[in-house]
Amino acid sequence: MIYEALTVLPYPNLERATAVLRAELRHKALEHGPWEVPDWSTLEVIGPVESTDARGQVWFEYLSTVESRPLRG
């Protein structure tokens, strides 16, 4: 299974975005049960992509994907 996550920050910071995205991806994998875990070697982070809202605030969007693997007990 492949999980996706998106985060938006008010400043460009790949390290912070990656930490937030990993937490979200871990949470999504756990929602499907304890038999699958993220395979972090497949983690992909794309961004930042700049966007501007109606108030003129610039945001930096990061998208990530990770594949899961079976948990070995």
N, C-alpha and C positions, 0 to 999 in steps of 0.2 A: 504494500500500500504506500502511496505517496501523500504526505501531508504538506499543506501550504500555510504560511502565516504572513501577515502584513503588519508593519508598524510605521508610524509617522512621527517624526521628531521635528521640533522647531529649530534644529541646528544639525549640520552634517556630522555624524559620529558613527563610523562603521562598527567600532568595538561595542558601543552601547547598544546599537541596533541589533547586533548579532546576539548579545546576551538576552535581550528582550525576546527576540525571535526564537532562540533555543528554548526558552522557558515556555513560550506559547506552543511550540511544536511538541515538547515533552508532554504538556497538558493534553493536547489533542490525541496523542498516542495513548495516554492513560485512559482517556474516555472510551476507547475501544476495548479496553481490558488489559490485564497484566501479561498476556501472552505475546505481545509485540512491543518492541522498543525501537526508538529511533537509531538508525545507523548513521552516526555523526560523520563518518567518512564520505557520505553522500550529500552532506549539507551544502546547499548553494544559496548565496545571498546576492541579490541583485539590487543595485542602488548606490547612491541615492538618486532618485528622480525628483527634481524640483517641481513644485506646483505652488500656485498662489491662490489664496481664497478670496472671497468677495471683499474682505477688509484690507487686502493688500499684504497679508501675512504670508511669508514664504515658508513652506513645509518641505520636508525631505522624507520621501517614501522609500521603504526598503521591503522587498519581497523575498521570501525564502521558501525553499522546498527541502524535504528530507525523505528518504525512503525508510521503511521500517524493516525490521528483521525479526524472526521468531526469538523469543526469550529462551535461552537454554538453561535448564535447571539442574 
